[in-house]
Amino acid sequence: MYSEEDLNAAVEAGIFTEEAVRAFRDHVAHAASAPIVDEEHFRLISGFNDIFVVIASVLMLIAVAWIGITVTPWLGALASAITAWGLAEFFTRRRRMALPSIVLLLAFVGSVFGTGVLLLGSDTGTILASALAAAAAWLHWRRFRVPITVAAGTAAAVAFAIALVFKTVPAARDLTTLIALIAGLAVFALAMRWDAADPGRQTRKSDVAFWLHLLAAPLLVHPVFTALDVRGGQVGMEQALTVILLYVVIALVSLAIDRRALMVSALAYVLYAFSALLQQLGVVSLGFAITALAIGSALLLLSAFWHPCRTFVLGLFPEAVKRRLPPLQ
């Protein structure tokens, strides 16, 4: 299985011409009956060897961390970070293996954060550890260019900013939902910026945007549904209708930006709200099943007719806005 980055690298190496690669993409899109830009391709696994390497890498990371912990806890986290970087030098930089690269990146950034927390401790230590994790992600990106790295670094930067706000303004803890929403909007804007840099979804920039959208989605969705008190146990008819209306808005936004992450993040809240409502109406044993059947059917229909639906939605926008959104191809 070959990724878009592999095809671009082949063009740069002179193996294929740009016209040949473009014709190949058009052929694949025609065979799938959907434009490539709508498919949200990202490279996760190319073969079972990816899984094999991940298992071996995780065992090694656990082993070196365990050995380091016997000396002092922070040394175990530091040893794990060093090992993750060393493994990435071969499996990411030389072999370009997707799944091991993701796991090793997460292990590296997480271990750097853990080292800071264990070494510094306290609330201030958490703030500094978040800053160290963000810096580590930046260094990793400069060296290896793994698409998920930008999202990991952004997550660390968001954690740093929120922890700093809570430390300097203790009363801000009462506004956690609002702060999370603001952070989500900022990450969403960053994701859209990366998307705008690759509207055809053919380079690494699109993969970076994909992971950023996955990070932004829960930060945006969770505060909104928390404000609606969807998890409060009692879900009324008006509340359920508000939830479904909000999900329709989320679906329209997803169609406009050609990303599905927002819909996936909000799905659990919708399932819970309507299954709880059906249980209150007396449908106890089949409440979740009926809800899942209805929503699953709707989502499958949307997936099957994603491009026509997106064509209709984009037709509602003025040209100035459509030029900033992923094109119809």
N, C-alpha and C positions, 0 to 999 in steps of 0.2 A: 504494500500500500504506500503510495507516494503523496506527500503533502504539497501544498501550494509553494512552500519554501523550497522544497526539492526541485520543483519545476522551474522556479525562478533561478535557482543555483545552476541548473542545467543550461538555461539560457545564457547566464553570465559566463559559463565555461565554454560556450560555443557548441555544445552538444546538440541543442535544438535552436531553431529560430523562434523569435517572438510570434511570428505568424502561425507556426506549427503548434505552439503551445496554446495560442488563442483558439485555434480551430479545435484542438483537443478539448479545451474547456467547454466550448460551444456544443461539441458532440456529447459530452457527459451531461451537460444541462438538458439537452434535448432528450437524451435517453431516460433521464430521471423525470422528465416532464415538469421541471421546475428550474428557474434560474439559479445558478451557483450562488449568487449573492444572497438568496433566500434560505440557503441550506445551513448556514452557520457552521461551516466546517472548522474543526480544530483538531490538531493531532494529539491523541492521547496514548494510543498503543499501536505498535506496528507488528507485533508478534508475541508469542508466549515468552520469548527471551526477555522481553521487557518485564514481565511478571517475575521471571526467574531472578533477574538482576535486582528487582525491588526487594524480593524476599531476602536475598543474600545481603543487600545493603542495610536493610532494617536490622537483621541479626548482628551485623558488624557494628552498627551505630549503638544498639542496645549494649553490646559487649563492652565497647570502649567507654561508654557512659557509666556502666556498672563498675568497671575497674577504677575509673576516676573518682566515683562517689565514695569508694572505700577510703580514699585519701581525704577528700573534702567535697561537699556537694557541688560547688561551683566548678570544680575542676572536671567533674564528669560532664557537665553541660558544655564546657569549653572544648573538651576532647571530642565530643560529638560534633561540634561545629567545625573543628579542624578536619575531622574525618569526612564529613559531608562535602566540604570544599575539595578535599583531595580526590574523592571519588568522582566529583563533578568534572574534574580536569580530564578524566578519561571518558566517562560515560556520557557526559554532556558536550564537552568541547570537541572530543575526537569522534565518538560514536554517534552523537546526536540522537540519543534514545529519549523519546518523549516522556513516558511515564516515570522512568528513573530520574529524569531531570526535574520533574515536578516534585517528586518525593524528596530528593536531595536538597532542592531549594527550600522547601518547607522545613526540613530538618535543620538546615543551616540557620535560617532566620529565627526559627523557634529556639534553637540552642543558644544563639547569641542573646536573645531576649531572656532566656532562662539563666544564662550566665550573669547577666546584669542584675536580675532580681535576686539571685542567690548570693551574689557578691556584695551588693549594696543594701538590699532589704528596704523596708519601710515604703511609704508612699512616694517619697522623693526618688528612691531607687527604682520604682516602677516607671516613673517618668523618664528617668535617664535610660533605663533599659529599653523603653519604647523608642527613644531617639537612637540608641545603638542599633536596634533591630532595623530601623528605617535606613540608617547609614549602611548597614550590612547588606540590605537588599539592593541599595544603589550600587555598591561595589560588585555584587554578584551580577547585576544587570550589565554593568560595564564590561565584565569579563565573559559572561556566557550568553547573554541575551535570551534567556528563557522567558516566554511571554507572561507567565503567571507572576514573574518577579515584580513587575510594576504594581500589580494588585497587592502582593504581599507587603511591599514597601509602603504603599498607600494605606493599608490597614494599620501598619505600625505607626505611620504618621498621624492617622486619625486617633489611634489610642493615645499617642503622645499629647496631641492637642486637647483631647477630652480630659485626660488625667491632669494636665497642667491647669485647665480651667477649674476643675474640681478642687485642686490644691490651692489655687490663689483666690477662688470665689466659692467657699463652701456652700453658700446658698444655691449655687447653680445645680446642685444635686437634685433639687426639686423640679428642675427643668430638663431632666434626662431625656424624656421623650422628644422634646423640641430640639435639643442639641443633637440627638441621633438623626432626626429628620434633616437638620441643616447639613450634617456630615454626609448623609446620603445624597442630598442634592449636589454637594460639592464633588463627590466621587462620580455621580452620574454625569455631571458636566465634563469631568475629565475623561470619562469613557466616551462621551460623544465627540470630544476633541480627537481622540485616537481613531474613532470611527470615521470622522470627516477626513482624516489623512489617508484613508484607504477605502473609498466608497465601493469599490469593486470587490472587496473582501478577498484579495489575492496575495497579501503579504503578511508578515509577522505582526504588523500593526493591528490587523483585524483580530488576531488571537489575543493581543494585549487588551483590546477593547472588550472582547468576550469576557475575560476574567474580571475586568473592572466592573462590567455590568453585573456579574454574579456577586461581587462585593457590594455594589450599590443597592441591589434589589432588596435584601433584608433590611438594610438601614432605612430605606424609604417605606417599605411596606409595613414593617413591624410597628413603628410609631403611629401610623395612621389607624391600623386595626386595634392597637392598644387604646387609642383615644375613643374608639367606638365600643370598647369594653366587650369585645367579641368573646373573650375567654372568661367572662364573668359568671358563667354557669346558666344564666337565664337569658335566652335570646328571643326577643319578641318579633312579631311580623314586620314592624317598621324597621327594626334593626337588621333583620335578614334582607329586606328589600334594599336598604342602604348598602349592605355588603355586596349584593349582586350588582347594584348600580356602580359601585366603586370598582368592582372587578371588570365591568364592561369598559369603564374609562381606562383601566390598566391595560385591557386588551387592545383598545384603540391606540394607546401610546406605544404598545409593543409592536403593533402593525406599522405604525408610522416610522419608528426607528429600526424596524426589522430585527428585533431582538425579543427572545422569549423568556428571559430571566425574570422579569417582573411578574409575569403570569405564574411562573413556577413558584416563586416565593410567596405569592398571595394565595396559592391553591389550598394550603393547609387550613388557612383561616376560613375560606369559603366552605370547605368540607365540614369543618367543625360547626360553623354557624348553622348550616342547614340541617345537618344530622341532629344537632341539639334542638332545633325548632321542631323537627318531625317527631322527636321523642316526646316533647312537651305536648304535641297534638295527638299522642297516643300510639304513634308508629315506633314502638320501642325496639323490636328485634331487627327490623329492616331499615331503620332510619339511615344508617351510614351507607348501606348497600344501595338504596334508592338514590341517595345524593351522589354517590360515586358513579353510578350508572348514568345519571343525567349529565353530570359535569364531564365525565370521561367521554361520553358520546359527543358532546358539544365541542370539546377540545380536539377530538379526532376529526370532526368535520372541518374545524378551523384549520387544522394541519393540512388536510387534503385540499382545501381551497384557499390556502394562505395567500398565494399570489393574486388571485382575483379579488380577495377581500382587501389586500393591501392596495391594489390598483384603485378600488373604490374609495378607500380612506384617503389616499394621497390626492385624489381628485377633489377633496374638500378643502385642500390647502392652497393658498396663493403660490404663485411661482417663486416668489422670494423665499418662502419657507421650504418649498420642495427642493430647491437647490442645495439646501443645507442637510437634507436627509438622504439616506442611501437610495440610489436610483432604482427605477424599475428596469430590469434587463431581461 
